Structures are given as C-alpha cells and as structure tokens.
Amino acid sequence: MYEYKFIRLELRGLIESKPKQDYHAIVEEHAKEGWRLVQVLAPPTGAYGTATHFELIFEKQI
C-alpha cells in the first residue's frame, strides 16, 4: 500500500511561465524523506489552455 502527497507550485509570467519555488530542491528534499516522484501534472486552467500551476505527485510505501 502507498500513501500520496501532492505539492502545488504556482507559476509566474505570461509568456515564459516559471515556478515561483525551486522545484529541484523540493524533489530532492522529499527523496531524502523516502518519497518518490511519480508525476508532474500541469492542468490547463489558465487562458488559452495554459497552466497557472503544476502539481508534484509523490508516493511512499506504507
């Protein structure tokens, strides 16, 4: 059985959207805690189907 953790990262900028936080550091920090990155989700919630945020989805075996 697994447990899951979802971390939402907001994006900034109109033409070149960039995350407001350092997602590399977030992934490395969670890996040290035993979490495994399984997916990056960028839902098309903004204008013209662009993403305004993305979510890092982690899993860890219970």
PDB file of N, CA, C, O and CB in Angstrom:
ATOM      1  N   MET A   1       0.844  -1.168   0.000  1.00  0.00           N
ATOM      2  CA  MET A   1       0.000   0.000   0.000  1.00  0.00           C
ATOM      3  C   MET A   1       0.898   1.244   0.000  1.00  0.00           C
ATOM      4  O   MET A   1       1.996   1.230   0.556  1.00  0.00           O
ATOM      5  CB  MET A   1      -0.965  -0.009   1.223  1.00  0.00           C
ATOM      6  N   TYR A   2       0.421   2.293  -0.619  1.00  0.00           N
ATOM      7  CA  TYR A   2       1.175   3.540  -0.750  1.00  0.00           C
ATOM      8  C   TYR A   2       0.369   4.706  -0.194  1.00  0.00           C
ATOM      9  O   TYR A   2      -0.862   4.678  -0.168  1.00  0.00           O
ATOM     10  CB  TYR A   2       1.546   3.801  -2.222  1.00  0.00           C
ATOM     11  N   GLU A   3       1.085   5.719   0.245  1.00  0.00           N
ATOM     12  CA  GLU A   3       0.445   6.995   0.560  1.00  0.00           C
ATOM     13  C   GLU A   3       0.955   8.011  -0.454  1.00  0.00           C
ATOM     14  O   GLU A   3       2.058   7.873  -0.984  1.00  0.00           O
ATOM     15  CB  GLU A   3       0.745   7.455   2.046  1.00  0.00           C
ATOM     16  N   TYR A   4       0.153   9.021  -0.716  1.00  0.00           N
ATOM     17  CA  TYR A   4       0.489  10.004  -1.741  1.00  0.00           C
ATOM     18  C   TYR A   4       0.512  11.403  -1.155  1.00  0.00           C
ATOM     19  O   TYR A   4      -0.204  11.712  -0.203  1.00  0.00           O
ATOM     20  CB  TYR A   4      -0.504   9.934  -2.901  1.00  0.00           C
ATOM     21  N   LYS A   5       1.349  12.240  -1.745  1.00  0.00           N
ATOM     22  CA  LYS A   5       1.481  13.636  -1.328  1.00  0.00           C
ATOM     23  C   LYS A   5       1.458  14.502  -2.582  1.00  0.00           C
ATOM     24  O   LYS A   5       2.125  14.197  -3.571  1.00  0.00           O
ATOM     25  CB  LYS A   5       2.799  13.870  -0.498  1.00  0.00           C
ATOM     26  N   PHE A   6       0.693  15.571  -2.532  1.00  0.00           N
ATOM     27  CA  PHE A   6       0.543  16.479  -3.666  1.00  0.00           C
ATOM     28  C   PHE A   6       1.054  17.860  -3.266  1.00  0.00           C
ATOM     29  O   PHE A   6       0.620  18.420  -2.259  1.00  0.00           O
ATOM     30  CB  PHE A   6      -0.942  16.551  -4.136  1.00  0.00           C
ATOM     31  N   ILE A   7       1.965  18.401  -4.049  1.00  0.00           N
ATOM     32  CA  ILE A   7       2.512  19.728  -3.775  1.00  0.00           C
ATOM     33  C   ILE A   7       2.227  20.617  -4.976  1.00  0.00           C
ATOM     34  O   ILE A   7       2.669  20.344  -6.092  1.00  0.00           O
ATOM     35  CB  ILE A   7       4.046  19.664  -3.474  1.00  0.00           C
ATOM     36  N   ARG A   8       1.482  21.685  -4.724  1.00  0.00           N
ATOM     37  CA  ARG A   8       1.101  22.619  -5.785  1.00  0.00           C
ATOM     38  C   ARG A   8       2.130  23.747  -5.876  1.00  0.00           C
ATOM     39  O   ARG A   8       2.479  24.365  -4.870  1.00  0.00           O
ATOM     40  CB  ARG A   8      -0.319  23.196  -5.529  1.00  0.00           C
ATOM     41  N   LEU A   9       2.605  24.004  -7.086  1.00  0.00           N
ATOM     42  CA  LEU A   9       3.558  25.085  -7.339  1.00  0.00           C
ATOM     43  C   LEU A   9       2.928  26.070  -8.314  1.00  0.00           C
ATOM     44  O   LEU A   9       2.578  25.712  -9.438  1.00  0.00           O
ATOM     45  CB  LEU A   9       4.908  24.532  -7.900  1.00  0.00           C
ATOM     46  N   GLU A  10       2.791  27.301  -7.873  1.00  0.00           N
ATOM     47  CA  GLU A  10       2.218  28.350  -8.722  1.00  0.00           C
ATOM     48  C   GLU A  10       3.244  28.783  -9.764  1.00  0.00           C
ATOM     49  O   GLU A  10       4.450  28.756  -9.514  1.00  0.00           O
ATOM     50  CB  GLU A  10       1.760  29.567  -7.869  1.00  0.00           C
ATOM     51  N   LEU A  11       2.756  29.176 -10.921  1.00  0.00           N
ATOM     52  CA  LEU A  11       3.617  29.666 -11.993  1.00  0.00           C
ATOM     53  C   LEU A  11       3.471  31.174 -12.120  1.00  0.00           C
ATOM     54  O   LEU A  11       2.413  31.730 -11.826  1.00  0.00           O
ATOM     55  CB  LEU A  11       3.280  28.974 -13.332  1.00  0.00           C
ATOM     56  N   ARG A  12       4.535  31.830 -12.559  1.00  0.00           N
ATOM     57  CA  ARG A  12       4.503  33.277 -12.771  1.00  0.00           C
ATOM     58  C   ARG A  12       4.945  33.562 -14.200  1.00  0.00           C
ATOM     59  O   ARG A  12       5.650  32.763 -14.816  1.00  0.00           O
ATOM     60  CB  ARG A  12       5.417  34.026 -11.741  1.00  0.00           C
ATOM     61  N   GLY A  13       4.534  34.675 -14.703  1.00  0.00           N
ATOM     62  CA  GLY A  13       4.909  35.067 -16.069  1.00  0.00           C
ATOM     63  C   GLY A  13       3.844  34.676 -17.067  1.00  0.00           C
ATOM     64  O   GLY A  13       3.165  33.662 -16.906  1.00  0.00           O
ATOM     65  N   LEU A  14       3.704  35.484 -18.094  1.00  0.00           N
ATOM     66  CA  LEU A  14       2.684  35.216 -19.106  1.00  0.00           C
ATOM     67  C   LEU A  14       3.233  34.423 -20.288  1.00  0.00           C
ATOM     68  O   LEU A  14       2.623  33.444 -20.719  1.00  0.00           O
ATOM     69  CB  LEU A  14       2.091  36.519 -19.598  1.00  0.00           C
ATOM     70  N   ILE A  15       4.365  34.838 -20.803  1.00  0.00           N
ATOM     71  CA  ILE A  15       4.911  34.172 -21.984  1.00  0.00           C
ATOM     72  C   ILE A  15       5.747  32.965 -21.579  1.00  0.00           C
ATOM     73  O   ILE A  15       5.532  31.861 -22.080  1.00  0.00           O
ATOM     74  CB  ILE A  15       5.756  35.151 -22.814  1.00  0.00           C
ATOM     75  N   GLU A  16       6.681  33.169 -20.690  1.00  0.00           N
ATOM     76  CA  GLU A  16       7.512  32.068 -20.191  1.00  0.00           C
ATOM     77  C   GLU A  16       7.148  31.824 -18.735  1.00  0.00           C
ATOM     78  O   GLU A  16       7.718  32.445 -17.837  1.00  0.00           O
ATOM     79  CB  GLU A  16       9.044  32.386 -20.344  1.00  0.00           C
ATOM     80  N   SER A  17       6.210  30.932 -18.499  1.00  0.00           N
ATOM     81  CA  SER A  17       5.796  30.628 -17.131  1.00  0.00           C
ATOM     82  C   SER A  17       6.893  29.860 -16.413  1.00  0.00           C
ATOM     83  O   SER A  17       7.403  28.856 -16.911  1.00  0.00           O
ATOM     84  CB  SER A  17       4.484  29.824 -17.122  1.00  0.00           C
ATOM     85  N   LYS A  18       7.242  30.350 -15.238  1.00  0.00           N
ATOM     86  CA  LYS A  18       8.267  29.703 -14.425  1.00  0.00           C
ATOM     87  C   LYS A  18       7.700  29.505 -13.025  1.00  0.00           C
ATOM     88  O   LYS A  18       6.922  30.335 -12.553  1.00  0.00           O
ATOM     89  CB  LYS A  18       9.591  30.549 -14.388  1.00  0.00           C
ATOM     90  N   PRO A  19       8.078  28.417 -12.353  1.00  0.00           N
ATOM     91  CA  PRO A  19       7.582  28.207 -10.989  1.00  0.00           C
ATOM     92  C   PRO A  19       8.150  29.228 -10.021  1.00  0.00           C
ATOM     93  O   PRO A  19       9.294  29.663 -10.157  1.00  0.00           O
ATOM     94  CB  PRO A  19       7.923  26.803 -10.511  1.00  0.00           C
ATOM     95  N   LYS A  20       7.333  29.608  -9.036  1.00  0.00           N
ATOM     96  CA  LYS A  20       7.767  30.573  -8.031  1.00  0.00           C
ATOM     97  C   LYS A  20       8.735  29.951  -7.036  1.00  0.00           C
ATOM     98  O   LYS A  20       9.493  30.668  -6.382  1.00  0.00           O
ATOM     99  CB  LYS A  20       6.566  31.141  -7.296  1.00  0.00           C
ATOM    100  N   GLN A  21       8.722  28.618  -6.912  1.00  0.00           N
ATOM    101  CA  GLN A  21       9.593  27.920  -5.977  1.00  0.00           C
ATOM    102  C   GLN A  21      10.593  27.059  -6.742  1.00  0.00           C
ATOM    103  O   GLN A  21      10.389  26.749  -7.915  1.00  0.00           O
ATOM    104  CB  GLN A  21       8.766  27.055  -5.001  1.00  0.00           C
ATOM    105  N   ASP A  22      11.659  26.681  -6.076  1.00  0.00           N
ATOM    106  CA  ASP A  22      12.680  25.824  -6.674  1.00  0.00           C
ATOM    107  C   ASP A  22      12.217  24.370  -6.584  1.00  0.00           C
ATOM    108  O   ASP A  22      12.371  23.726  -5.546  1.00  0.00           O
ATOM    109  CB  ASP A  22      14.061  26.016  -5.965  1.00  0.00           C
ATOM    110  N   TYR A  23      11.656  23.864  -7.668  1.00  0.00           N
ATOM    111  CA  TYR A  23      11.110  22.504  -7.633  1.00  0.00           C
ATOM    112  C   TYR A  23      12.203  21.444  -7.544  1.00  0.00           C
ATOM    113  O   TYR A  23      11.942  20.344  -7.057  1.00  0.00           O
ATOM    114  CB  TYR A  23      10.259  22.253  -8.864  1.00  0.00           C
ATOM    115  N   HIS A  24      13.413  21.742  -7.998  1.00  0.00           N
ATOM    116  CA  HIS A  24      14.518  20.786  -7.848  1.00  0.00           C
ATOM    117  C   HIS A  24      14.768  20.507  -6.365  1.00  0.00           C
ATOM    118  O   HIS A  24      14.916  19.355  -5.958  1.00  0.00           O
ATOM    119  CB  HIS A  24      15.811  21.326  -8.523  1.00  0.00           C
ATOM    120  N   ALA A  25      14.812  21.555  -5.580  1.00  0.00           N
ATOM    121  CA  ALA A  25      15.048  21.410  -4.147  1.00  0.00           C
ATOM    122  C   ALA A  25      13.903  20.647  -3.479  1.00  0.00           C
ATOM    123  O   ALA A  25      14.138  19.845  -2.575  1.00  0.00           O
ATOM    124  CB  ALA A  25      15.220  22.788  -3.492  1.00  0.00           C
ATOM    125  N   ILE A  26      12.680  20.890  -3.913  1.00  0.00           N
ATOM    126  CA  ILE A  26      11.522  20.198  -3.342  1.00  0.00           C
ATOM    127  C   ILE A  26      11.602  18.699  -3.626  1.00  0.00           C
ATOM    128  O   ILE A  26      11.347  17.887  -2.737  1.00  0.00           O
ATOM    129  CB  ILE A  26      10.207  20.779  -3.908  1.00  0.00           C
ATOM    130  N   VAL A  27      11.953  18.331  -4.847  1.00  0.00           N
ATOM    131  CA  VAL A  27      12.070  16.914  -5.206  1.00  0.00           C
ATOM    132  C   VAL A  27      13.187  16.257  -4.412  1.00  0.00           C
ATOM    133  O   VAL A  27      13.006  15.159  -3.886  1.00  0.00           O
ATOM    134  CB  VAL A  27      12.327  16.751  -6.718  1.00  0.00           C
ATOM    135  N   GLU A  28      14.337  16.912  -4.316  1.00  0.00           N
ATOM    136  CA  GLU A  28      15.469  16.353  -3.572  1.00  0.00           C
ATOM    137  C   GLU A  28      15.140  16.195  -2.083  1.00  0.00           C
ATOM    138  O   GLU A  28      15.496  15.186  -1.475  1.00  0.00           O
ATOM    139  CB  GLU A  28      16.707  17.246  -3.743  1.00  0.00           C
ATOM    140  N   GLU A  29      14.473  17.171  -1.507  1.00  0.00           N
ATOM    141  CA  GLU A  29      14.103  17.115  -0.099  1.00  0.00           C
ATOM    142  C   GLU A  29      13.162  15.939   0.176  1.00  0.00           C
ATOM    143  O   GLU A  29      13.335  15.212   1.154  1.00  0.00           O
ATOM    144  CB  GLU A  29      13.445  18.431   0.330  1.00  0.00           C
ATOM    145  N   HIS A  30      12.178  15.763  -0.686  1.00  0.00           N
ATOM    146  CA  HIS A  30      11.228  14.663  -0.487  1.00  0.00           C
ATOM    147  C   HIS A  30      11.872  13.300  -0.738  1.00  0.00           C
ATOM    148  O   HIS A  30      11.519  12.321  -0.081  1.00  0.00           O
ATOM    149  CB  HIS A  30      10.021  14.840  -1.407  1.00  0.00           C
ATOM    150  N   ALA A  31      12.803  13.230  -1.670  1.00  0.00           N
ATOM    151  CA  ALA A  31      13.511  11.971  -1.926  1.00  0.00           C
ATOM    152  C   ALA A  31      14.297  11.542  -0.687  1.00  0.00           C
ATOM    153  O   ALA A  31      14.351  10.354  -0.369  1.00  0.00           O
ATOM    154  CB  ALA A  31      14.461  12.116  -3.142  1.00  0.00           C
ATOM    155  N   LYS A  32      14.897  12.487   0.004  1.00  0.00           N
ATOM    156  CA  LYS A  32      15.636  12.172   1.232  1.00  0.00           C
ATOM    157  C   LYS A  32      14.714  11.627   2.315  1.00  0.00           C
ATOM    158  O   LYS A  32      15.148  10.877   3.189  1.00  0.00           O
ATOM    159  CB  LYS A  32      16.362  13.413   1.748  1.00  0.00           C
ATOM    160  N   GLU A  33      13.430  12.011   2.253  1.00  0.00           N
ATOM    161  CA  GLU A  33      12.441  11.548   3.232  1.00  0.00           C
ATOM    162  C   GLU A  33      11.760  10.250   2.794  1.00  0.00           C
ATOM    163  O   GLU A  33      10.844   9.769   3.462  1.00  0.00           O
ATOM    164  CB  GLU A  33      11.387  12.630   3.461  1.00  0.00           C
ATOM    165  N   GLY A  34      12.209   9.687   1.673  1.00  0.00           N
ATOM    166  CA  GLY A  34      11.654   8.415   1.217  1.00  0.00           C
ATOM    167  C   GLY A  34      10.519   8.518   0.216  1.00  0.00           C
ATOM    168  O   GLY A  34       9.923   7.502  -0.142  1.00  0.00           O
ATOM    169  N   TRP A  35      10.205   9.727  -0.246  1.00  0.00           N
ATOM    170  CA  TRP A  35       9.151   9.922  -1.228  1.00  0.00           C
ATOM    171  C   TRP A  35       9.720   9.729  -2.628  1.00  0.00           C
ATOM    172  O   TRP A  35      10.885  10.035  -2.882  1.00  0.00           O
ATOM    173  CB  TRP A  35       8.514  11.322  -1.082  1.00  0.00           C
ATOM    174  N   ARG A  36       8.893   9.222  -3.529  1.00  0.00           N
ATOM    175  CA  ARG A  36       9.287   9.022  -4.924  1.00  0.00           C
ATOM    176  C   ARG A  36       8.380   9.871  -5.809  1.00  0.00           C
ATOM    177  O   ARG A  36       7.155   9.790  -5.709  1.00  0.00           O
ATOM    178  CB  ARG A  36       9.208   7.509  -5.328  1.00  0.00           C
ATOM    179  N   LEU A  37       8.981  10.683  -6.674  1.00  0.00           N
ATOM    180  CA  LEU A  37       8.204  11.490  -7.612  1.00  0.00           C
ATOM    181  C   LEU A  37       7.603  10.574  -8.661  1.00  0.00           C
ATOM    182  O   LEU A  37       8.331   9.845  -9.337  1.00  0.00           O
ATOM    183  CB  LEU A  37       9.082  12.592  -8.276  1.00  0.00           C
ATOM    184  N   VAL A  38       6.275  10.600  -8.808  1.00  0.00           N
ATOM    185  CA  VAL A  38       5.627   9.725  -9.783  1.00  0.00           C
ATOM    186  C   VAL A  38       5.028  10.490 -10.960  1.00  0.00           C
ATOM    187  O   VAL A  38       4.851   9.925 -12.040  1.00  0.00           O
ATOM    188  CB  VAL A  38       4.548   8.919  -9.106  1.00  0.00           C
ATOM    189  N   GLN A  39       4.713  11.772 -10.759  1.00  0.00           N
ATOM    190  CA  GLN A  39       4.120  12.522 -11.861  1.00  0.00           C
ATOM    191  C   GLN A  39       4.194  14.019 -11.605  1.00  0.00           C
ATOM    192  O   GLN A  39       4.168  14.474 -10.461  1.00  0.00           O
ATOM    193  CB  GLN A  39       2.670  12.096 -12.077  1.00  0.00           C
ATOM    194  N   VAL A  40       4.285  14.774 -12.692  1.00  0.00           N
ATOM    195  CA  VAL A  40       4.143  16.225 -12.651  1.00  0.00           C
ATOM    196  C   VAL A  40       2.903  16.538 -13.477  1.00  0.00           C
ATOM    197  O   VAL A  40       2.852  16.225 -14.666  1.00  0.00           O
ATOM    198  CB  VAL A  40       5.439  16.978 -13.205  1.00  0.00           C
ATOM    199  N   LEU A  41       1.915  17.148 -12.860  1.00  0.00           N
ATOM    200  CA  LEU A  41       0.640  17.445 -13.500  1.00  0.00           C
ATOM    201  C   LEU A  41       0.545  18.945 -13.733  1.00  0.00           C
ATOM    202  O   LEU A  41       0.719  19.728 -12.799  1.00  0.00           O
ATOM    203  CB  LEU A  41      -0.552  16.940 -12.640  1.00  0.00           C
ATOM    204  N   ALA A  42       0.273  19.350 -14.955  1.00  0.00           N
ATOM    205  CA  ALA A  42       0.104  20.768 -15.294  1.00  0.00           C
ATOM    206  C   ALA A  42      -1.266  20.944 -15.955  1.00  0.00           C
ATOM    207  O   ALA A  42      -1.368  20.922 -17.181  1.00  0.00           O
ATOM    208  CB  ALA A  42       1.261  21.273 -16.243  1.00  0.00           C
ATOM    209  N   PRO A  43      -2.318  21.118 -15.147  1.00  0.00           N
ATOM    210  CA  PRO A  43      -3.655  21.231 -15.711  1.00  0.00           C
ATOM    211  C   PRO A  43      -3.849  22.539 -16.471  1.00  0.00           C
ATOM    212  O   PRO A  43      -3.356  23.583 -16.043  1.00  0.00           O
ATOM    213  CB  PRO A  43      -4.690  21.117 -14.613  1.00  0.00           C
ATOM    214  N   PRO A  44      -4.557  22.493 -17.584  1.00  0.00           N
ATOM    215  CA  PRO A  44      -4.788  23.696 -18.404  1.00  0.00           C
ATOM    216  C   PRO A  44      -5.896  24.573 -17.821  1.00  0.00           C
ATOM    217  O   PRO A  44      -7.022  24.564 -18.318  1.00  0.00           O
ATOM    218  CB  PRO A  44      -5.147  23.297 -19.844  1.00  0.00           C
ATOM    219  N   THR A  45      -5.581  25.325 -16.772  1.00  0.00           N
ATOM    220  CA  THR A  45      -6.594  26.112 -16.076  1.00  0.00           C
ATOM    221  C   THR A  45      -6.559  27.597 -16.415  1.00  0.00           C
ATOM    222  O   THR A  45      -7.446  28.342 -15.999  1.00  0.00           O
ATOM    223  CB  THR A  45      -6.430  25.943 -14.604  1.00  0.00           C
ATOM    224  N   GLY A  46      -5.560  28.034 -17.156  1.00  0.00           N
ATOM    225  CA  GLY A  46      -5.421  29.452 -17.490  1.00  0.00           C
ATOM    226  C   GLY A  46      -6.006  29.791 -18.849  1.00  0.00           C
ATOM    227  O   GLY A  46      -6.661  28.968 -19.487  1.00  0.00           O
ATOM    228  N   ALA A  47      -5.759  31.006 -19.272  1.00  0.00           N
ATOM    229  CA  ALA A  47      -6.235  31.479 -20.565  1.00  0.00           C
ATOM    230  C   ALA A  47      -5.631  30.665 -21.703  1.00  0.00           C
ATOM    231  O   ALA A  47      -4.451  30.320 -21.657  1.00  0.00           O
ATOM    232  CB  ALA A  47      -5.903  32.959 -20.743  1.00  0.00           C
ATOM    233  N   TYR A  48      -6.407  30.362 -22.697  1.00  0.00           N
ATOM    234  CA  TYR A  48      -5.968  29.628 -23.883  1.00  0.00           C
ATOM    235  C   TYR A  48      -5.415  28.246 -23.551  1.00  0.00           C
ATOM    236  O   TYR A  48      -4.587  27.713 -24.290  1.00  0.00           O
ATOM    237  CB  TYR A  48      -4.921  30.426 -24.620  1.00  0.00           C
ATOM    238  N   GLY A  49      -5.869  27.665 -22.442  1.00  0.00           N
ATOM    239  CA  GLY A  49      -5.451  26.324 -22.086  1.00  0.00           C
ATOM    240  C   GLY A  49      -4.065  26.213 -21.492  1.00  0.00           C
ATOM    241  O   GLY A  49      -3.483  25.128 -21.471  1.00  0.00           O
ATOM    242  N   THR A  50      -3.526  27.321 -21.007  1.00  0.00           N
ATOM    243  CA  THR A  50      -2.207  27.278 -20.387  1.00  0.00           C
ATOM    244  C   THR A  50      -2.332  26.894 -18.916  1.00  0.00           C
ATOM    245  O   THR A  50      -3.403  27.015 -18.321  1.00  0.00           O
ATOM    246  CB  THR A  50      -1.492  28.637 -20.531  1.00  0.00           C
ATOM    247  N   ALA A  51      -1.245  26.438 -18.346  1.00  0.00           N
ATOM    248  CA  ALA A  51      -1.237  26.073 -16.937  1.00  0.00           C
ATOM    249  C   ALA A  51      -0.892  27.290 -16.081  1.00  0.00           C
ATOM    250  O   ALA A  51      -0.015  28.077 -16.437  1.00  0.00           O
ATOM    251  CB  ALA A  51      -0.237  24.928 -16.677  1.00  0.00           C
ATOM    252  N   THR A  52      -1.582  27.440 -14.957  1.00  0.00           N
ATOM    253  CA  THR A  52      -1.277  28.505 -13.995  1.00  0.00           C
ATOM    254  C   THR A  52      -0.513  27.945 -12.803  1.00  0.00           C
ATOM    255  O   THR A  52       0.024  28.689 -11.982  1.00  0.00           O
ATOM    256  CB  THR A  52      -2.570  29.196 -13.519  1.00  0.00           C
ATOM    257  N   HIS A  53      -0.477  26.634 -12.726  1.00  0.00           N
ATOM    258  CA  HIS A  53       0.253  25.950 -11.659  1.00  0.00           C
ATOM    259  C   HIS A  53       0.554  24.535 -12.126  1.00  0.00           C
ATOM    260  O   HIS A  53       0.026  24.072 -13.138  1.00  0.00           O
ATOM    261  CB  HIS A  53      -0.562  25.940 -10.318  1.00  0.00           C
ATOM    262  N   PHE A  54       1.409  23.860 -11.375  1.00  0.00           N
ATOM    263  CA  PHE A  54       1.552  22.430 -11.593  1.00  0.00           C
ATOM    264  C   PHE A  54       1.689  21.745 -10.251  1.00  0.00           C
ATOM    265  O   PHE A  54       2.024  22.373  -9.247  1.00  0.00           O
ATOM    266  CB  PHE A  54       2.765  22.117 -12.501  1.00  0.00           C
ATOM    267  N   GLU A  55       1.427  20.458 -10.246  1.00  0.00           N
ATOM    268  CA  GLU A  55       1.494  19.688  -9.016  1.00  0.00           C
ATOM    269  C   GLU A  55       2.532  18.596  -9.143  1.00  0.00           C
ATOM    270  O   GLU A  55       2.610  17.910 -10.162  1.00  0.00           O
ATOM    271  CB  GLU A  55       0.130  19.091  -8.671  1.00  0.00           C
ATOM    272  N   LEU A  56       3.330  18.442  -8.099  1.00  0.00           N
ATOM    273  CA  LEU A  56       4.263  17.340  -7.997  1.00  0.00           C
ATOM    274  C   LEU A  56       3.548  16.273  -7.185  1.00  0.00           C
ATOM    275  O   LEU A  56       3.049  16.547  -6.094  1.00  0.00           O
ATOM    276  CB  LEU A  56       5.636  17.775  -7.339  1.00  0.00           C
ATOM    277  N   ILE A  57       3.500  15.066  -7.714  1.00  0.00           N
ATOM    278  CA  ILE A  57       2.826  13.965  -7.033  1.00  0.00           C
ATOM    279  C   ILE A  57       3.867  12.958  -6.592  1.00  0.00           C
ATOM    280  O   ILE A  57       4.602  12.404  -7.410  1.00  0.00           O
ATOM    281  CB  ILE A  57       1.764  13.298  -7.949  1.00  0.00           C
ATOM    282  N   PHE A  58       3.923  12.727  -5.294  1.00  0.00           N
ATOM    283  CA  PHE A  58       4.888  11.815  -4.685  1.00  0.00           C
ATOM    284  C   PHE A  58       4.154  10.624  -4.095  1.00  0.00           C
ATOM    285  O   PHE A  58       2.985  10.716  -3.723  1.00  0.00           O
ATOM    286  CB  PHE A  58       5.725  12.534  -3.598  1.00  0.00           C
ATOM    287  N   GLU A  59       4.874   9.486  -4.015  1.00  0.00           N
ATOM    288  CA  GLU A  59       4.320   8.336  -3.310  1.00  0.00           C
ATOM    289  C   GLU A  59       5.383   7.752  -2.402  1.00  0.00           C
ATOM    290  O   GLU A  59       6.584   7.882  -2.641  1.00  0.00           O
ATOM    291  CB  GLU A  59       3.798   7.269  -4.303  1.00  0.00           C
ATOM    292  N   LYS A  60       4.895   7.095  -1.341  1.00  0.00           N
ATOM    293  CA  LYS A  60       5.801   6.424  -0.402  1.00  0.00           C
ATOM    294  C   LYS A  60       5.088   5.182   0.084  1.00  0.00           C
ATOM    295  O   LYS A  60       3.900   5.218   0.403  1.00  0.00           O
ATOM    296  CB  LYS A  60       6.211   7.362   0.804  1.00  0.00           C
ATOM    297  N   GLN A  61       5.818   4.083   0.138  1.00  0.00           N
ATOM    298  CA  GLN A  61       5.227   2.845   0.605  1.00  0.00           C
ATOM    299  C   GLN A  61       4.995   2.920   2.111  1.00  0.00           C
ATOM    300  O   GLN A  61       5.855   3.376   2.865  1.00  0.00           O
ATOM    301  CB  GLN A  61       6.123   1.645   0.248  1.00  0.00           C
ATOM    302  N   ILE A  62       3.829   2.466   2.529  1.00  0.00           N
ATOM    303  CA  ILE A  62       3.471   2.485   3.948  1.00  0.00           C
ATOM    304  C   ILE A  62       3.978   1.211   4.608  1.00  0.00           C
ATOM    305  O   ILE A  62       3.786   1.018   5.809  1.00  0.00           O
ATOM    306  CB  ILE A  62       1.932   2.628   4.138  1.00  0.00           C
TER     307      ILE A  62
END
